[in-house]
Amino acid sequence: MNDSKDRMELDPLDPGWWDPGFWLRFHGRVLSDAEAELARRRIAPDMSLSEVVFRWRKPLVPLTLLAATLAGIFVMVNEEPGPLYSPVALEEALILDVEGDPIPTVLGRTAELDETAFLTSAGGFLP
Amino acid sequence: MTEKAEARHPLKLDERVSLLCLILNKKTSSRVRKSELRERTDGDLVRAALEGRTQDFGVLVTRYMRPGYLVALSVTGNPEDAEDVAQEAFLVALERLEDCRNPEKFGGWFLTIVRNRARNLLRRERLRRGEELTPEISPGKGGPAEDLRRMEIREQLEEGLKGLSEVRREVLLLHDLEGWKHREIGERLGIPDGTVRSHLHFARKHLRDRLGMFHGGTPEGEAL
């Protein structure tokens, strides 16, 4: 098969056949649109970390302020009425909801009573 | 060349002239320039484009704008959509240039981007109307009658292509319109040379049959 000889005449499908300036304009458009990305690539490898930070400084400061303001508003709007518990001392916490005499009281009595009386009062000894 | 025009086109005057020669006149004085352009591999150009060199990226655009358009046309079947897709694909390719793992195979990678974007466009059935770049049909030497005849030929070709599979349309256009060899097409479309030949053979046969029908001849008639 001789492909060159059999080549079909498809030129009408080429926009450049109809409009000789088409491809030049197309090329110009692509390069024009690509210029920003090309410029970024030209700059990017030469930039140090401090330069990158410096470049971000201007947009970053107002953005940070805005974010902080929004966060503050959010916290204020969603603020709960307060904790459901109140602070208690450790000693108080030990006797809270405990039936019978609290241990410190029992211990306080032992100084005056003998061992039998202490165990009886604690409920652990039946004579 | 005015400053305004220079600003519109980032290439220098002599580069633009060589580009214009390359595009418009494949057989004349542009041979030297053309060979200069051809000497640089895709890999060289991609590496330069990665560093933001406009001129080198411009050579890549020159090299692949027509193939990109033809692949997009193969998928969409619509010249305006093909133009949009090809143009956008260059920008996408530039933005993702780091993803091109083998810069020497930029062509195949780029045409894949074109194909995917064209398919997405079809899927969404979205017609974008951007700044007009559509061909302004220049008056032919033969006057309005000749223009009408040319328009009819284009419509018949477009209609005939619709009956082909996507890959056969691509092979046919890249070979017979862009002038790529079987090996080049095979490399860039990722198919064996023999398959390219087969697709080309059947695509031509189908199109000739279709065009023969348009012209009222026998199905095997040589319409063009």
Interface residues (C-beta under 8 A of the other chain):
Chain A: M1 D3 D6 R7 M8 E9 L10 D11 P12 L13 D14 P15 G16 W18 D19 P20 F22 W23 L24 R25 F26 H27 G28 R29 V30 L31 S32 D33 A34 E35 E37 L38 A39 R40 R41 R42 I43 A44 P45
Chain B: R8 H9 P10 L11 R16 L19 L20 I23 L24 A49 L50 E51 G52 R53 T54 F57 G58 V61 T62 M65 R66 Y69 L70 L73 P79 E83 A86 Q87 F90 L91 L94 E95 E131 L133 T134 P135 E136 I137 S138 R150 I153 R154 L157 E158 L161 L172 L173 H175 D176 L177 H182 R197 L200 H201 R204 L207 R208 L224
